[in-house]
Amino acid sequence: MKYSVLIVDDEEGIRESLTNVLEDEGYRVESVGSGEACLEALKKRIPEIILMDIWLPGLDGLQTLEKVQAMENPPMVIMISGHGTIESAVRATKLGAFDFIEKPLSIDKTLLTLQHAAERMALTSQNQKLREELQGQYRILGESVPMKALRQQLALAAPTNGRVLIYGESGTGKELVAHALHQLSSRSAQPFVEVNCAAIPEELIESELFGHVKGSFTGAVEDKVGKFEQAHKGTLFLDEVGDMSLRTQSKVLRVIEEQRFAPLGSGNDLQVDVRIICATNKSLEDEIQKGNFREDLFYRLNVIPFYVPALREHPEDIPALSNHFLITFARSYGRKAKHFSDSALEVLLHYRWPGNVRELKNLVERLVIMAAGECIERRHLPPSIHQESSRRRGAGQRATNTGFSSLQEARAAYERDYILRKLEESQGNVSRAAEVLGLERSHLYRKMKSLGIAVGE
């Protein structure tokens, strides 16, 4: 279907002839004779394209163009003139005109320009749709307290240029958080470049990050643009930054401090403007103690720390996440929408999810493909999930039914179990567990000693 066009020209003969030609081509056409009439027409209905003469009585074409461009979603404007000059064409383009054509009008050129404008509009619309889909793809789901807190952190940190260090177990969604930070930032229209530091061999990581020039080392048969340069004006995401070698860490530190670097084999520095977001499933404080991570780099990266909770820390979000994945994969594979039965959801809620959200996502994808019918029952779930879920439910019931000789004994048992769980979630890091529990580290050590919890247990 052709687009709607508004013709703005003070010559009635031109308006009539253009209207006839464009209607024959399938366009929906209206016409007015002045800039003021154009603005009035736009209050009633906004066309996709405007063909407007520069020389108009009263409000001229360039003044009208300026007012049209001030609208929230302005239409495409093509300027036409019988007295065309380079100066007026340049000014029209700067004001936002799509193109500029001269009188006497060539019908073929006018139709071709309209076709190009229509193609640009279609491309813009497609890009906008893809951007909206992308934003939906990187939405942080969940209504639990930890996930609401995470979204609040995102809203505060995203608009800034502060460096972010994202902590969390494998599969919790650290990459999703990094994408969300980029999408909500002022750099969202610029590149988001990702580097998995654990997946690139040490001898290649510097070339990957900083690029190289041809002949700089054996195998460098052509110039290579590094990730820092690719991310100029945008965001560079260093995933699993704890696996980066010390030598590479020192170079990254220099880039952070000076915002410039030289590709391997080149003597010329490149200036870059990059926001750095990092993620790790390791305790970088422990890696510093072991001599595996530079302390000065840690403090530069850890400007805004984010913690992405393990799925077992917010099991109340499992139904919403499961439903989201069911819809996504059903659409992706062209299947009918499925849903979990109450008994199946009960099993999912009591499973520990060592692989976190990634494990849940993979399970749902498998069930969408393999499970017959629209309802996913308990029997469709893997035996390993059944067994783990049953064991945890049984343990919870035993803990509930166990008799204690006193309230003090029951409280001590509960505290011991709770502290052990927090230590496990913190991967044995006492400092981080103390922070989660809201205790001083020394206080937590004393509490552990009184409850008979050995360091490392």
C-alpha positions, 0 to 999 in steps of 0.5 A: 500500500502506498503512503499518504502525501500532502502537497504544499504549493501556491500554484494551483496548476502544479497542485492539480497535476501532481495530485493526478499523477500521484493518485494514479500511482496509488498514493493518497493525496491532499493539497494546500496552497500555503505554509499556514494551511499546511500546519492547519492540515497537520492538526487534523491528519498527519501524512507520511510524506510532505512535498513542499515548495520553498517559495510560499506566500506568508510563511515560506517553505523553510519556516514551515519545515522548521515548525514541522520538524519540531513535531513529536513524530514529523513526516518525511519532507521533500522540498521543491523550488523553481529558484533552487540554490545550493545554499537553500538546499543545504539549509533545507537538509540541515533543517531535516528535509529528506531531499530537495528537487527543482522545478520544472518537476520531472515526474520520473525524478519526483516518483523516484524521490517519493519511492526513496522516502518510502523506503527510508520510512519502512527501514526506520519503522523496522529499526524501531520495531527491532529496537523495541523487541531488543528492549523487551528481550533484555527486560529484567523479570521478577517481582521478588524483593531482590529483582525489584531492588536490581531494577532500581539499581539499574534505573539509577546506574544506567544513565551514568558513565560509571563503571559497573562490576556485576557479581553472580553465579553462572547462569544468573543473568549477568549478561542480561543485566549488562545489556539492560544497562546499555539499553537504558543508557545514553549510549544505547544507539551506539555499539554494545561489544562483548568479550568473554575473557574466559573463552579467548586464549591468553596469547590472543586476548590482547589482539582481541581487545586492542587489535593489531596491524598486519605483520605485528606477529606470526599469523597477523596477515591483515589489520584487525580492529580491537574490541575497544575501538569497536566499542567507541562511544558505546559499551564494552562488556568484559565477561568473566573478567576474573579470568583475564591474565595479569599482563592484559589487566595492566593494559586494560588499567592503562586504557581505563586511566587514559582512554587511549591505547595502541594496537599491537605492532602500531606506534600510534595511540587511538583515543576512545570513549568507552563505558566498561561493564564487567562481570564475574562469578569469582570473588575478586577479593579472593583472587587478589589475595591469591595474586591472580587479580590486580587490586588497583584494577579491581577498585577502578572496575568496582565503581558500581557493584551489582549482585545478581541473585541466584534463582534459589534466592528468589524462587517466587519468580520461577512461575513468571520466568517459566511462563515467559520462556514458555511463550518465547519458545512456543513463538520461536518454534511455531508451537501452541502455547503451553502451561505448567500444571500446579504439581509440575510448578510445585516441583520446580519451586522446590528444586535448587537450580544449581544452573540458575535461570539458564538451567530453567530456560534450557529445561523449558525449551526442551519441554516446549519441543518434547512434551506432548499436549498443552499442559506440562505435567509433573511426569514430563519433568526430568527424574533428577529434578524430581529427586532433588525437589522431593529431597528438599521438601522432605528436609524442610518437613523434617526441620519443621517437625523436629522437636527442640527442648527449648526456644533457645535451642530451636533459634540456634539451629535455625541461625546455624542453618541460615548462616550456612546457607548464606556462606554457601551462596557467597561461595565461602566468602565470609566478608560477603556473607557478613555484608549480606547478613548485615553483620560486622565480619568479626561479629559473624566470626564470633557467631560462627564459633558459637554455633560450631561452624568451621571456616570453610564448612 
